Amino acid sequence: MQLELRNYRRSTKRRPFLETTPLIDVVFNLLIFFAVTMTVASSSASMKVNLPKARTTIQQNANIVISLSRDGRIEINDNEVTWEQMRNRLVEAGMDSPATAVIVRADKNVIYDVVVRVLDEVRGAGLGNLSLAVIKEKTG
C-alpha cells in the first residue's frame, strides 16, 4: 500500500472579508430603539415641576392633569395652553363627564393666587373630583 501525498496549498491568496450586512441591521435596529425611547421619554414629562412635599399621600388616576410652572406656563396633559384654552377644555370635560378626575401639579414656587385661580376654573367647569399632586415626604 502506497501513501499518496497531495499538495493542499492554496493557489491564490484571499484577502480577509468582513460581512457588513448584519452589522448594518444591528445598527439600524439600535437607531430605531433609541429614537422611540427618546420620543416616549420626552413626551411623558414635558414640563418640569418642583412639587411640594407632604407626609400623607394617596395614589389616584386622572383623566386631566394640569401642570403649572414657576414661569407661568400651563399645560393640560402635556400640551401647553392659555387660560382661555384651559377654561374651554375643562368646560368640555365637565359637560362630557362631571366625574372626570383632575390632578393639579403646581410647582411649589407658584404664586398661591394662580393655584386658587386654577382650582376655581376646575370647580366652575363642574368638575368635582380634584386632587393636588405632591411628593411623599420620607419619614424616619
N, C-alpha and C positions, 0 to 999 in steps of 0.2 A: 504494500500500500504506500502510495507516494503522496506526500503532502504538497498541496499546491499553495503557494503564497501569492496573494494578489496585492496589487498596489492600489490602496484606497486613498490616494492623495486627491485633494480637490484640484480640479483642473483650473478653476478660476477663483479668485478671492472675492468674497462677497462683503460688502460693507454692512455694518450693523444697521438695522431698520427699526424705527420706533413707530408703532401703530398709534396714530393721534385721534382716531375716531372715538374710542372710548373716553379719552381724556376730554375731548370737546363735549361729549354727552354729560359727563360728570360736572364740568364747569357750568354748563348751561342749566342743569338742574339746581346747582347751588345758587346761581344767579336768580332763578325764579323763586326759590325758597326764601332768600333774603329780601327780595322785593316784596313778596307777600307779607312776610313777618314785619317789615318796616311799615307797611301800609296799615296793618292791624294795630301795631303799637302806637303809631302816631294818631290814629283816629279814636282810640279808646279814651284818651285823656288829653284833649287839645288845650284846655285851659288849666294852668297850674293854680291851685287854690290852697292856701295855707289854712287848713281847718283848725278851729279851736278844739281844746281837749275837754273831755267830760268823764266823770267816774262811771256813770251808768249809761249804757247804750243798748239798743236793740237793732237787729238786722231787719231791713224792710226793703221789699222790691218796689220800684217806682216805674210808672209809665212816663212821667215827665221829670226830668232833672234840670233844675235851674241853677246855673253857676254864676256867681258874682265875683269879679276880680277886684283887686285893690285899685286898679286904674280905671274902674267904672264900666268895664265891658260886661255884657250879659250874654250868656249862652243858654239855649234850651236844647237839651240832648246833643251837645257838641256842635251846635250851629249858632253862630253869633247873630244876635237880633237886637233891634232897637226896642225902646219901651213900648211903642205903638204895636210893633210886631208881636212882642211878648203878650200884650193885652189881648190881641186878636186870637192868638193861638190858645191862650187859656180859656177864653170865652168859647171857642170851638170845642175844646176838650170838655168843658163844663156842660155844653149842650148835648154832646155825644154820651157822656157818662159822668154824672156827678160824683161817682165813687172812685174816679181816677186818682191814683196816688201821686203826690207831688213831693219831691225832696228838694230843699233849697240848700245849695252848697255855697256858703258865703265865706270869703277869706276873713280871718279873724281881725284884719285891719280895715275892713269895710266899715264905713260910717253907719251907725245904727239906724239912722233915718232911711238909708237906702234899703236895708233889710226889711224894715217895717213897711216901706212902700211896696216892696215885692209881695210881702205877706198880704197886704190889703188887696193887691191885684188878684192874687190867688183866691182869696175869700170872695171878692167881688165877682169873680167868674163862676161862683157857685161850687167851687171845689173845696171839700171839707177834709179830705184825707191828706194832711200836711205834716211834714217832718223836716227837721233841721239836721244836716249832716255834721257829725263831729268825729274826732278821733278818740278812741277809748284810751283813757289815761291808765298807765300801768300802776298797779297797786303793789305796795311792798317796799 
